[in-house]
Amino acid sequence: MKDPKRNELVEELHRLMAEELEAFLRYFQLRYRLRGIDRLAAESFFDKTMQETLQHAEAIATHIRVLGETPKLSIKLEAGGGPVGLKGALADALIFEQQALDAYKDMLPRVEGDPGLEDFIRKQIATEIEHVQEITMLLE
């Protein structure tokens, strides 16, 4: 018989993984909505952010596997829009990063007592705080 608390934890990890992959896709789309000098100025930022977001999703998938489950993915995403300026793209990125920070903060109490997951979630919170601060400074 499976532990209900463990099942809930795995489902939350699936949700976090999906959010990270959704953020990856949103960053991908934002990167290609930028034009001209804005695109050149932000291309490496978005490339780096996309890779980090993908790494976060992979790390979560690994934790799901460690718990004896297979990662499952459910994403319902529609991303449209025309060209966007650098400030607009960064403002959107700030929303994505704040959502990730909030999700990891919400997850922390659920993993207390599991040293591996608790350490991972705390590191993700620190990383997301850095991202929020970095983008906030870029928008000043």
RAHU-V948478 format. One record per pair of residues at least 24 apart in sequence whose ideal C-beta (glycine too) atoms are under 6 Angstrom apart, sorted by the first residue. I is the first residue (numbers start at 1). J is the second residue. D is the distance in whole Angstrom. If there is no record, write none. Layout:
I,J,D ; I,J,D
//
This chain:
9,110,6 ; 10,67,6 ; 10,69,5 ; 12,107,6 ; 12,110,6 ; 13,60,6 ; 13,63,6 ; 13,64,5 ; 14,72,5 ; 16,60,5 ; 16,103,6 ; 17,57,5 ; 17,60,4 ; 17,61,6 ; 18,73,6 ; 18,74,6 ; 18,75,5 ; 19,103,6 ; 20,53,5 ; 20,56,5 ; 20,57,4 ; 21,57,5 ; 22,75,5 ; 22,77,5 ; 23,53,5 ; 23,96,5 ; 24,50,6 ; 24,53,4 ; 24,54,5 ; 25,77,6 ; 26,79,6 ; 26,96,6 ; 29,79,5 ; 30,89,5 ; 30,92,6 ; 33,83,6 ; 33,84,4 ; 34,89,6 ; 35,83,5 ; 38,85,6 ; 38,86,4 ; 42,86,6 ; 90,135,6 ; 90,138,6 ; 90,139,5 ; 93,135,5 ; 94,135,5 ; 97,128,6 ; 97,131,4 ; 97,132,5 ; 98,132,6 ; 100,128,5 ; 101,128,4 ; 101,132,6 ; 104,128,6
//
